[in-house]
Amino acid sequence: MSSIDSAAIAAVERQLKDIVQTLYNLIVQGYDHHGAKTQEAMKREVQSLIQNLVRLSETAPSVNIDIPPEVTNYVESSRNPDIYTREFVELVQRTNQMLKGREEAYRFLQEQIAWQLSSAVPELKDDVTRVVEASGGSIPS
């Protein structure tokens, strides 16, 4: 990612924060202390919101972020994307553990077959040793 992209991303993040703050202000400051609507405060906040949205629409097209559709669907379902990330990491860890166990089992099978083949057919021992070592294994003594 170039410095232009990171600067544009930072600008979009700032603008999104401004929009969220303005929406918050509209909710909180929409009423005065006596419960009556304050038209001027709401008018200022709506104008600020429109300006922030215009700035965002000008800046955002220059930012290219690839968001997986699964994450988008997760957020659209009103779920926290941090939970998606945690679940994804846990899934990857489980899969890695399973694949590591499978790799160890295949390595053990390779060693046993090589040892049995070398014992049963001694004239193939050099060829078997060469094949096993070429694939990263070793023949037990």
Residue, then its C-alpha position, 0 to 999 in steps of 0.5 A: m500500500s502506498s503512502i497515498d492510499s494510507a493518507a486517503i484511508a486516514a482521511v476517510e476514517r477521520q471523515l467517518k468519525d466526524i459523521v458518527q459524531t455529528l449523528y450522535n450530536l443530532i440525537v443528544q443535542g436535538y433537545d434542550h434541557h427542558g425537552a423542547k427541540t432546539q431548531e438552530a442546534m439541529k439545523r447546524e448539525v444537519q448542515s455539518l452532516i451534509q458537509n461531512l457526507v459530501r467530503l466523504s463522497e469526494t474522498a472515498p472513491s480514491v480508497n480501494i479496500d478489499i473487504p471479504p463478502e463474508v465480513t460484509n454479510y456479518v456486519e449487515s446481519s448486525r453482528n460485530p466484525d471483531i467476533y467474526t475475526r476471532e471465530f476465523v482465527e479459531l477456525v484457522q488454528r483448529t485447521n492448522q492443528m488438524l493438518k499438522g497431525r495429518e502431516e505427522a501421521y503421513r510422515f510416520l506412515q512413510e517412514q514405516i513403509a520405507w523401513q518395511l520395504s527396505s527390510a523386505v527387499p534389501e536391494l531397493k534400500d538405496d532407492v527407497t532411502r533416496v526417495v524418502e530423503a528427497s521428500g524430507g523424511s528419514i528411514p528409522s534404523 
